[in-house]
Amino acid sequence: MSENAGIAGWQFWIDRGGTFTDVVARSPEGELSALKLLSEDPDRYPDAAIEGIRRALRVGTGDEIPASGIAAVKMGTTVATNALLERKGEPTLLVTNQGFADALRIGYQNRPHLFALHIELPEQVYCRVAEIPGRMDARGNELEPLDEGLAREALAAAFDSGIRSVAIVFMHGYRHPDHEARVMSLAREAGFTQISVSHQVSPLMKFVSRGDTTAVDAYLSPILRRYVDRVSAALPGVRTMFMQSNGGLTDASLFQGKDSILSGPAGGVVGAVATAGMAGFEKIIGFDMGGT
């Protein structure tokens, strides 16, 4: 029996990668066990993380998991990471000021390969742009009223085309969010299920970085939410937490697309630092290789 004996309930630490899912379980008696499963094996189980918990608890596939006996589940995942890399996120509409449709496309014009004659720009995460007349200046003065009628039409057209996710990014919206907030209300009325607004998602001064983060959040959050909801549904009442890109944990209900891109890799860094510290090393080089 280990020094951790007597904890109230099982605890699970899970790394859900693109190829393999690793599950470390600690029993109420303090005993540790580890299990590795294929992340995608639909003929044998619907979800690897839940299957790992079932096997640790010796619960059959069709039986209900005894959630009352689980103290906590803490998970890192590359679900959003892979969706971004493979461009398999949610179809997304970008709503911005008139004249700024290409601002995120242009970006900062960084040139990784300075002398390349054929420049290949990365594929944008949004599939459609709506430019809306209306402008606030840096001091909060309304230079041009927001055209709510045109905004309503643009949102309706996008919704009718099947888009359900929208990113709203206006100039100076980080400090003066009135126009963004009004378009957010219109998007909610139109029926959009994912609405990412820059002054909430990433209240930063720079338009491009704020816009990129907001667009990625709208693009990934629905994918992530479906996965989180599936895990939570299998573990009703269980405290479930996910690792964010910054290496910290957050409740499953607060886990957002923008915070999930480095969820999986962050776990390796945090684990390496903790392990090295226990061994007395202050300076280390870590290497984390995934199956994908």
C-alpha angles and dihedrals in degrees: 000000000000130000088258093066119132099040113150105254138334122313124204130196112192135185108195105195132176093257107018136023118211120202125191114189130192117197124215086258091058098252116145126215132173133207134183121203136173107261091222117040105132095171090063106029139356096228130020097211093053091043090054090053091048092052093047090051092039092237119154123241095253096040126096116256111241094239093178089069094056118088099187145342118208119187143180117197141185093201091112093036093058092042089056095045093047093039092236098135129121119296102259137199119212115210116194144144120301109270095026101086092115099037095103091041091054092042116163093323092239112181111208088176103040099192099038111131095195109054116194113200118207117257111264119242093226120072100196137031130206117195113204124195111237132096139194121194126225092269095052098258114144105237092177128013117247111258098227092174093059091043090054091050094048092049092048092050092051092046091050089053090059101262114140102169125074135183116202117200124166132173111272089002091136089070104020106036101166096110092043091050092051093050089047089057090049091050090051090051090049090057103252110162097200117045117173115185120191098225089057101035101042116357095193129143098232113084098210098049091042091048095046092051093048093048092049090049092053091045097050107028096078091051091047094044092054090053095045091048091051091053093044092048090057091049106042113187094007118130101245120184133181130208116242129212090263092060095252127118126241134183114270091244091058098045109120134188094245091056097046106063094095096027094118099040092045090064091060092052094047091046094048093051093048093047093047091049091053088052092050099252119136098179120048143157113223128200122193117184120184128199094245 
